[in-house]
Amino acid sequence: MTKTNTPAWLNKAVFYQIYPQSFYDSNDDGIGDLPGITEKLDYIQSLGVNAIWINPCFVSPFDDAGYDVADYYQVAPRYGTNDDLKRLFAEAKKRGIRVLLDLVPGHTSVEHPWFQASQLHEKNEYTDHYVWNNSIWEMPQKDLQVVRGYAQRDAGYITNFFWFQPALNFGFAQTDPSYPWMQPVDAPGPQKVREEIKSIMQFWLEMGASGFRVDMAASLVKRDPDKAETARFWRWIREWLDEKYPEAVIVSEWGRPTQAIPAGFHIDFLLGFNNPCWMSLFRRRGVGNGQDPYGWSFFDESGHGSIRAFLDEYLTYLDATADQGYIAIITGNHDETPRLANGRSTQMMKLIYLFLLTMPGTPFIYYGDEIGMQFRPLPSKEGGYIRTGSRTPMQWSDADNAGFSNAPADLLYLPVDEAADRPTVAGQESDPASLLNYVRQMIKMHGSLDALDADGQFEVAYAEDGKLPFVYTRAKNGQKLLVAINPANREVSVILPSDLTETAPAPVEVLGEASLAPVENGWALTLGGVSGVLYQMG
């Protein structure tokens, strides 16, 4: 079903996330940069992806890896210049690749000039750009993080995450006359901030960006329990985009599609953060006595997981957003630990990509996951803490520093994985059986089959709690596909109904072992251990 006012290019979209400081260093200072991404665009194009998302690349003290912005209008010098970013947009466009930037609208760094002015005793045009209480002696509210004693003005400021990330003032959905500093959303301060965000977006869209991934998109309006006022802001942004930049997209870090997509986002992520839906696919490792299927990942060779732990929530999201936007299933991101490949075989990784690239919506691949990069425990870097081990340099080759940089190893942003068996792009390029080449194959297939479009119809054919395989169909424009997934290391079988198809389906992709044969009461489907299949149905 066609989505309302949604750019057509999203139907075939596969996104690739790039953590810029870890992707490729072009000037030998040990930190990845924008010219480095531009140099690697041919590789990105070879994957078959048609969109990339770059983590924050703006001026920042980097206490939170760039999610503490000090200037929304300037590229951080360690990454290059605004001209470098403009050139990246242009070169990507030549290759049919769109570039999304990371927008951090909810807070800034304490070093941002807005905050430096806002914290002054004297009232000025930025006084109400942030959320301040009335006095440093005022007791903090239970639901609001407050920093006291870090300002000239006699007030504490509300933060969204770390202490150095003061919350921009989008107002309060629920005000309290006892606390006049809790301004309503239509007060002058919140209205100025809203216009600031629109101006930032316009600046980069005019330069060539194709949209934004929005950090903590649900965090803007305070005391907004149902997110109605936050949604009202994003719908205002969406209406403006539809009118002025109809090909631009906004992707939310919200994790609740039933709120985010009606709020105007084209795409919402399924995320971790203990969300059982996405976590149940990839990040559970067994709990208690190991008998609870909801405590195991579905993609685990033990076969202990249950697809219902994913589907029961996912189908609710899918049904509620069917005509409005897309849900993004991700391999991982800069916040998720461990990486997807940790503890998994190449065969299991291929099976995950067979699943990821045949599901509805828009898949996102985190850099390095296409070759099976591993999480490595590391000391915290720039506020990464445990997440730091998922942000290590891209492994391009067996050259020094894994081909990431020619700088001395002690100058690298993060150390490279020194394991003897570390995967590299160069090591997998010439191997037709490599994970990298399988990912390329599946992305190509995703783009060539209409039924695999983001809006292709999705129906569950077999998904029983604690049982295997998982079987579903995709359909569009008269084309119908059957997909079956078995992550367990044992053979599984199921009898599918006879009315599923009138003629014997033709295999399009077989990973491992699979067979489908007519029987008296339907179709007998058998999958070998850690196997999957994609059939074209008659």
ZAMARGU-4260 file (C-alpha; in steps of 0.2 Angstrom, whole numbers, plus 5000, padded with zeros to 4 digits):
<rodrens>
0) 5000/5000/5000 | 5007/5017/4995 | 5011/5027/5010 | 5004/5045/5013 | 5016/5058/5006
5) 5031/5047/5007 | 5045/5048/4994 | 5045/5034/4982 | 5063/5031/4984 | 5060/5024/5001
10) 5052/5009/4994 | 5068/5002/4988 | 5079/5009/5001 | 5093/5000/5011 | 5102/5011/5023
15) 5120/5010/5029 | 5125/5019/5045 | 5142/5027/5046 | 5151/5032/5062 | 5162/5045/5054
20) 5177/5045/5066 | 5179/5026/5064 | 5176/5023/5045 | 5191/5029/5035 | 5205/5042/5039
25) 5210/5051/5024 | 5223/5063/5032 | 5232/5051/5043 | 5228/5060/5060 | 5220/5044/5067
30) 5202/5050/5065 | 5190/5045/5051 | 5183/5060/5042 | 5171/5066/5028 | 5184/5065/5014
35) 5187/5047/5020 | 5169/5043/5017 | 5169/5051/5000 | 5184/5040/4996 | 5174/5025/5000
40) 5158/5029/4991 | 5163/5016/4977 | 5163/5003/4991 | 5147/5009/4998 | 5139/5009/4981
45) 5145/4991/4978 | 5135/4985/4993 | 5119/4990/4983 | 5113/5002/4997 | 5105/5018/4991
50) 5106/5029/5007 | 5118/5032/5021 | 5116/5039/5038 | 5131/5048/5046 | 5132/5050/5065
55) 5134/5069/5071 | 5148/5078/5062 | 5146/5095/5069 | 5157/5106/5080 | 5157/5098/5097
60) 5168/5096/5112 | 5165/5077/5109 | 5160/5073/5127 | 5147/5062/5120 | 5154/5058/5103
65) 5146/5073/5094 | 5129/5071/5102 | 5134/5087/5112 | 5133/5100/5098 | 5141/5117/5100
70) 5137/5123/5082 | 5124/5115/5071 | 5130/5125/5056 | 5148/5120/5055 | 5157/5103/5052
75) 5169/5099/5066 | 5187/5102/5060 | 5192/5084/5064 | 5180/5078/5050 | 5184/5092/5038
80) 5174/5107/5032 | 5156/5112/5026 | 5163/5111/5008 | 5169/5093/5012 | 5151/5088/5017
85) 5144/5097/5002 | 5156/5087/4991 | 5151/5071/4999 | 5132/5075/4996 | 5137/5078/4977
90) 5148/5063/4975 | 5135/5052/4983 | 5121/5058/4972 | 5131/5054/4957 | 5131/5036/4963
95) 5112/5036/4967 | 5116/5037/4986 | 5106/5049/4997 | 5114/5055/5013 | 5105/5058/5030
100) 5113/5068/5044 | 5111/5065/5062 | 5100/5079/5070 | 5101/5082/5089 | 5086/5093/5092
105) 5083/5090/5111 | 5099/5097/5118 | 5116/5105/5115 | 5133/5106/5123 | 5136/5118/5137
110) 5148/5125/5125 | 5135/5130/5113 | 5134/5149/5111 | 5116/5148/5115 | 5119/5141/5131
115) 5133/5152/5136 | 5121/5167/5133 | 5107/5158/5142 | 5116/5155/5158 | 5120/5173/5160
120) 5112/5183/5174 | 5106/5197/5163 | 5091/5193/5152 | 5094/5191/5134 | 5087/5183/5118
125) 5093/5166/5123 | 5087/5166/5141 | 5073/5155/5137 | 5081/5144/5124 | 5084/5131/5138
130) 5074/5124/5153 | 5079/5133/5169 | 5071/5132/5186 | 5069/5148/5197 | 5084/5145/5209
135) 5098/5133/5212 | 5090/5131/5229 | 5074/5124/5222 | 5073/5105/5225 | 5074/5095/5208
140) 5058/5088/5201 | 5058/5069/5202 | 5055/5067/5183 | 5068/5080/5178 | 5086/5079/5179
145) 5093/5095/5185 | 5111/5102/5186 | 5114/5116/5199 | 5129/5127/5201 | 5135/5127/5183
150) 5129/5144/5178 | 5130/5162/5182 | 5111/5164/5184 | 5103/5158/5199 | 5095/5143/5192
155) 5097/5125/5188 | 5095/5118/5171 | 5086/5102/5165 | 5097/5089/5155 | 5091/5076/5143
160) 5106/5064/5146 | 5123/5068/5153 | 5125/5084/5163 | 5134/5093/5149 | 5118/5091/5138
165) 5106/5105/5143 | 5088/5102/5136 | 5082/5115/5124 | 5066/5123/5129 | 5051/5115/5119
170) 5039/5119/5133 | 5029/5108/5144 | 5013/5099/5139 | 5007/5100/5157 | 5012/5116/5166
175) 5010/5119/5185 | 5006/5137/5191 | 5017/5133/5206 | 5032/5133/5194 | 5031/5147/5182
180) 5047/5142/5174 | 5038/5127/5166 | 5033/5136/5151 | 5019/5131/5139 | 5023/5125/5122
185) 5016/5141/5114 | 5027/5153/5125 | 5040/5164/5116 | 5055/5153/5121 | 5049/5137/5115
190) 5043/5145/5099 | 5060/5152/5095 | 5068/5135/5098 | 5056/5127/5086 | 5061/5140/5073
195) 5079/5137/5076 | 5077/5118/5073 | 5068/5121/5056 | 5082/5134/5051 | 5096/5121/5055
200) 5087/5108/5044 | 5084/5120/5030 | 5102/5125/5030 | 5108/5107/5027 | 5094/5102/5015
205) 5099/5117/5004 | 5117/5111/5004 | 5112/5093/4998 | 5107/5083/5013 | 5092/5071/5009
210) 5085/5071/5027 | 5089/5067/5045 | 5090/5053/5058 | 5083/5062/5073 | 5091/5058/5090
215) 5080/5056/5105 | 5065/5062/5095 | 5052/5059/5108 | 5062/5069/5121 | 5057/5087/5116
220) 5042/5093/5126 | 5043/5089/5144 | 5029/5082/5154 | 5021/5075/5139 | 5016/5058/5144
225) 5007/5053/5128 | 5019/5063/5117 | 5005/5073/5110 | 5014/5089/5110 | 5030/5082/5104
230) 5020/5074/5090 | 5012/5091/5086 | 5029/5098/5083 | 5035/5084/5072 | 5019/5085/5062
235) 5023/5104/5059 | 5040/5099/5053 | 5033/5086/5042 | 5020/5097/5034 | 5034/5109/5030
240) 5045/5096/5022 | 5031/5089/5012 | 5029/5106/5005 | 5047/5112/5003 | 5057/5096/5002
245) 5046/5082/4997 | 5060/5070/4993 | 5068/5073/5011 | 5065/5060/5025 | 5065/5060/5043
250) 5069/5044/5053 | 5066/5044/5072 | 5075/5037/5086 | 5059/5034/5095 | 5057/5015/5096
255) 5038/5016/5096 | 5031/5017/5078 | 5013/5019/5084 | 5018/5036/5091 | 5033/5041/5079
260) 5025/5037/5062 | 5008/5046/5066 | 5019/5060/5072 | 5026/5063/5055 | 5041/5052/5054
265) 5044/5042/5038 | 5053/5029/5047 | 5055/5023/5065 | 5068/5011/5072 | 5065/4996/5081
270) 5078/4998/5095 | 5086/4989/5109 | 5085/4999/5126 | 5077/4983/5133 | 5063/4983/5120
275) 5058/4965/5119 | 5053/4966/5101 | 5070/4969/5093 | 5080/4962/5107 | 5071/4945/5105
280) 5078/4943/5088 | 5097/4946/5091 | 5102/4951/5108 | 5095/4938/5121 | 5106/4925/5127
285) 5095/4915/5139 | 5089/4918/5156 | 5085/4908/5172 | 5086/4889/5168 | 5086/4893/5149
290) 5069/4886/5147 | 5060/4902/5144 | 5059/4905/5125 | 5056/4924/5128 | 5074/4924/5136
295) 5083/4918/5120 | 5087/4927/5104 | 5076/4919/5089 | 5093/4919/5079 | 5101/4907/5091
300) 5107/4889/5085 | 5100/4882/5101 | 5082/4885/5094 | 5076/4890/5111 | 5070/4907/5105
305) 5052/4911/5100 | 5047/4922/5085 | 5032/4926/5094 | 5042/4937/5106 | 5045/4948/5091
310) 5029/4946/5081 | 5017/4949/5094 | 5023/4967/5096 | 5029/4970/5078 | 5013/4965/5070
315) 5004/4978/5081 | 5016/4991/5075 | 5014/4986/5057 | 4995/4986/5057 | 4994/5003/5065
320) 5006/5011/5053 | 5001/5002/5037 | 4997/5018/5027 | 5008/5030/5035 | 5027/5025/5036
325) 5040/5012/5038 | 5047/5002/5052 | 5066/4999/5052 | 5074/4983/5058 | 5093/4986/5061
330) 5108/4975/5062 | 5114/4986/5076 | 5121/5004/5079 | 5133/5014/5089 | 5123/5011/5105
335) 5120/4993/5104 | 5131/4980/5112 | 5138/4967/5107 | 5139/4968/5088 | 5128/4957/5078
340) 5141/4944/5074 | 5148/4941/5091 | 5145/4922/5095 | 5137/4919/5078 | 5143/4909/5063
345) 5144/4915/5046 | 5130/4904/5041 | 5119/4912/5055 | 5124/4929/5049 | 5119/4925/5032
350) 5102/4919/5038 | 5099/4935/5047 | 5102/4945/5031 | 5090/4934/5022 | 5077/4938/5035
355) 5082/4957/5036 | 5081/4960/5018 | 5065/4951/5015 | 5055/4959/5029 | 5044/4974/5026
360) 5050/4992/5029 | 5068/4999/5027 | 5083/4989/5033 | 5098/4998/5041 | 5115/4990/5041
365) 5128/4996/5054 | 5145/4999/5046 | 5156/4983/5048 | 5141/4972/5051 | 5142/4967/5032
370) 5159/4958/5036 | 5155/4952/5053 | 5165/4964/5064 | 5166/4960/5082 | 5163/4969/5098
375) 5178/4971/5108 | 5178/4977/5127 | 5187/4994/5128 | 5189/5008/5140 | 5176/5022/5137
380) 5180/5035/5124 | 5170/5051/5122 | 5156/5045/5133 | 5154/5028/5125 | 5156/5018/5140
385) 5151/5000/5136 | 5146/5005/5119 | 5164/5010/5114 | 5167/4992/5109 | 5154/4993/5095
390) 5163/5009/5088 | 5180/5002/5083 | 5188/5007/5066 | 5182/4999/5050 | 5192/4984/5045
395) 5197/4987/5027 | 5212/4975/5025 | 5226/4967/5033 | 5237/4982/5031 | 5243/4992/5047
400) 5228/4998/5057 | 5217/4986/5047 | 5218/4999/5032 | 5208/5012/5042 | 5223/5025/5044
405) 5241/5027/5041 | 5243/5036/5057 | 5254/5028/5071 | 5243/5016/5081 | 5244/5026/5097
410) 5235/5040/5088 | 5220/5031/5082 | 5203/5036/5088 | 5200/5019/5094 | 5211/5003/5093
415) 5208/4991/5079 | 5203/4973/5082 | 5220/4964/5082 | 5213/4947/5082 | 5221/4935/5069
420) 5205/4930/5062 | 5197/4947/5061 | 5186/4950/5045 | 5191/4962/5032 | 5184/4969/5017
425) 5199/4964/5006 | 5199/4947/5013 | 5180/4944/5008 | 5180/4953/4992 | 5186/4939/4981
430) 5177/4925/4991 | 5160/4921/4983 | 5155/4912/4999 | 5159/4927/5010 | 5147/4936/5021
435) 5151/4952/5012 | 5146/4945/4995 | 5130/4937/5002 | 5125/4954/5009 | 5128/4961/4991
440) 5118/4947/4983 | 5103/4949/4995 | 5103/4968/4993 | 5103/4966/4975 | 5088/4954/4976
445) 5079/4966/4988 | 5080/4979/4974 | 5075/4968/4960 | 5059/4960/4967 | 5044/4971/4969
450) 5036/4960/4983 | 5051/4965/4994 | 5048/4983/4993 | 5046/4992/5009 | 5027/4993/5007
455) 5025/4975/5000 | 5011/4965/5008 | 5017/4954/5023 | 5008/4939/5030 | 5013/4926/5042
460) 5011/4909/5036 | 5018/4899/5051 | 5024/4906/5067 | 5021/4896/5083 | 5027/4900/5100
465) 5043/4890/5103 | 5042/4881/5086 | 5051/4882/5070 | 5052/4887/5056 | 5046/4905/5054
470) 5037/4906/5037 | 5029/4922/5029 | 5024/4929/5012 | 5027/4945/5003 | 5017/4951/4989
475) 5015/4966/4977 | 5011/4970/4959 | 5005/4952/4956 | 5022/4945/4963 | 5021/4933/4978
480) 5036/4926/4988 | 5037/4914/5002 | 5051/4915/5015 | 5055/4902/5028 | 5068/4904/5041
485) 5076/4890/5053 | 5089/4897/5065 | 5091/4880/5075 | 5105/4868/5071 | 5093/4854/5068
490) 5081/4850/5054 | 5063/4856/5055 | 5047/4853/5045 | 5030/4860/5044 | 5014/4856/5033
495) 5009/4872/5025 | 4991/4874/5019 | 4986/4868/5001 | 4979/4885/4997 | 4995/4894/4999
500) 4999/4891/4981 | 4992/4882/4966 | 5008/4877/4958 | 5025/4872/4965 | 5035/4887/4970
505) 5052/4890/4962 | 5067/4893/4973 | 5075/4910/4971 | 5087/4909/4985 | 5092/4894/4996
510) 5103/4896/5010 | 5108/4879/5017 | 5095/4865/5014 | 5077/4866/5010 | 5063/4857/5001
515) 5045/4860/4997 | 5034/4846/4991 | 5015/4843/4989 | 5007/4831/5001 | 4989/4826/5003
520) 4984/4840/5015 | 4996/4854/5009 | 5014/4857/5006 | 5028/4849/5016 | 5042/4861/5020
525) 5058/4855/5027 | 5073/4865/5032 | 5090/4859/5037 | 5099/4867/5052 | 5103/4885/5051
530) 5094/4887/5034 | 5082/4898/5025 | 5074/4899/5008 | 5065/4911/4997 | 5052/4904/4984
535) 5043/4913/4970 | 5025/4907/4971 | 5014/4903/4956
</rodrens>
